[in-house]
Amino acid sequence: MSVYRPRSKGAYTSPFFQYDFQLNGRRFHGSTGATTRREALEVEHQERAEAKSAGDDSTIEGGFARWWNEVGQHDADAHGTTFPRLEALQDTA
């Protein structure tokens, strides 16, 4: 389990613990929002479980879902053109 508090020049830069782990070649990291190690480990465990259940990227649906979450939803006209095009591609696959 990789839970830590960031330090800079010997002093902690944040009162909150951070989590950092890899799963299937992908890196997951962020703030736990917890100030104790025990709470931070619980949050990290929940994040890891959520990442495992997020879906299988080896299927076309999993690949589309991952692309949408990481790239597509940030497109300027995401719901107007991007999402309908993804649905059309999925229907033909």
N, C-alpha and C positions, 0 to 999 in steps of 0.2 A: 504494500500500500504506500502510495507516495503522497503524503500530506506534509506540508511544510509552511513556515512563515518566512517570507522574503526578508533578506537582510541587505543593508548597504552600509559599508564601513563600520561593521560591528553593531549597528542599531537596527531594530526591526522597522521596516518601512510601512507596515500595516498591522493593525490589531487582529486581522482576520487570517485564518489559515487558507492556503491554496491547495488544490489537488492537481495532479498531473499523472496521467497514465496513458499507455498505448493499448489498443485493441485491434487486432487484425490489420496492423500497419497504419492505423489512424491514431492521431494524438488527440487526447481530450484534456483540457486544462481550464482552470478558472477559479474563482473565489468560492469558498464554501459558505462565507458569511458567518462562520462560527469562530468564537474566540477561544474555545477549549479544544484540545486535541481529540478528546472522545467524541464531541459533537462533529468535528471535522471528519473523523473517520466514518461516522454514520452517513454524512452527506456524500463522501467519496464513494462509499458502498452503494448508495442509491444511484449516483451518477453512473457508476460502472454497470449496475443492473439495467438501467435505462438504455445505456449504449448497447448492451448485448441484445436487448429486446427490440432495438430500433428497426431491425429488419435485415434481410439478406441482400447485400449489394450484388450478388451474382445473378439475380433474376432481373428481368427488364423492368418490372415494377419497382424493385428495390433500387435499381440504378436511377430510374426517373425520380424517385422520392429523394434520394441523396442529392442529385443534381439540383432539384427544385429547392431543397433546404439550404444548400450551400451557395447556389448561383442564381437560379431562376427567379426566386421571389424578390430579388433585389433589382430586377430589370425595371426600367422606367415604365413600361407598359406590360407588367407581368400578368395581370389578370385579363387584359384586353387581347393580347396576341400570344404571349409565350405559353400560358397554361392551355389554351385551346389547341395549340400546335402539339404540345406534349400529349394531350388526350388523343388527337388524331394519330400520332405516331404509335401510341399504345394500342389503339384499335386495329392498326394494320399489322402489328407484330404478332 
